[in-house]
Amino acid sequence: DDRDDRDLGDGIEWPDGGTALESSPDADIIANARRRYGSGGAILAAGMLGLDNILREKVKPDSVQVQEAPTDPIDLDAEGIRVTIDESMSVKAPALERVPLLDTKKKRRR
């Protein structure tokens, strides 16, 4: 191969002397892909890195919503729940009976 591999990954040279890809991890990945797989590998690596940067940097802001309840919360485990659908219909679910916990200890083998 007559190509000089020392300048691979330098990027586009700009009039001010800088390059489009300075020494960054992305430039190293693209240069490695060019060395191993040729120009097609470099193009594919650059495209995948571009997609990764576009999709990764979208940070959703955390929204805090505070709403006050009109009454104190009820204990569903002790009282059950009653929901009024309209004037003529309501639904009631009684509290469930307490069940003792199962023994979760494993028996030792002899």
N, C-alpha and C positions, 0 to 999 in steps of 0.2 A: 504494500500500500504506500503510495507516494505522498499521501496527505500528511501534513504536520498536525499531530493531535494536541500539541501544546496550547493552541488557541481555541480549542473547542469550548463552547459554553460561555464565551466572552459576550455574546449578544451583539446587538447593533451598535455601531460606533456613531456617536452624535458629534456635531460640529464643535462642541465645547470640550471634547476629549473624553467624556463619560461614556458609559455603556448602558444599554437597556437592562441588562442583567449584571449587576455588580456581583461580588462574591457572596452569594446567598445559598442556602441549602437547596432552593429550587434550581439554581443554575448548576449546582453539582449533580443533581438528579438528571437534569436534561443532558448535561455533558456525558454522564455515564451511559445514558440511553443512546446517545449518538455514537459513542465508542463501541458499545456492544451490538446495537441493532441498526446503525446507520441513520440516515436522515429521516426515514419514516419513523423510527423509534423515537427520535428527538421530537418530531412533530406530535406524535401521539402522547409522549410524556408531558410536553408543554400544554397540550389541550386538556389532559386529565388534571394537571396541577391547576390550570385556570378554573375548571369546573369545581375542583375541591375548594379553592379560595372563594369562589362565588357562593357556594352552598354553605360553607362552614362559617362564614363571617356574619350570617344573619342572626343577630341576637334579639330575641323577643324581650321587650321590657316587662319586668314584673309589675303587675298591677295589684294594688291592695284595695280590697273592697270591704268596707265595714258597714254592716247593716244591723240596726237595732231590732230586736224581737219585741212584739207587743206584750208578751207575757214571759214569765220565767220558764225555763225548759222543764219538760216533764220527764220523769224517770220511766222509760218504756218497759224496763225489766220488772218494775214493781207495780206500775199502774196500768200498763197496756196503752192502747191508743184508740181514740175515737175521732173520726173525720166526718164532718158534715159536708155532704155533696150539694144539696139544696134543701129547701124547707121540708120536703117530704121524705128525704132519704139521707141516711147517715150510715157509716160503717164503723163497727167496733171490733177491735182485735184484743182479746184479753192477754194479760201478762202470762208468759210461759212459766211452768213450774221449774224450780231450780233442780238441776240434776247433779248429783255428786260427781266430781272429777274421776276419771278412770285412773287406775294405777299405771303410771307410765314408766316405772322402774323396770329395767330388764333383769330377768333372773340370770344368775351366774351359772355358767356351765361347769360341770364337774370334770 
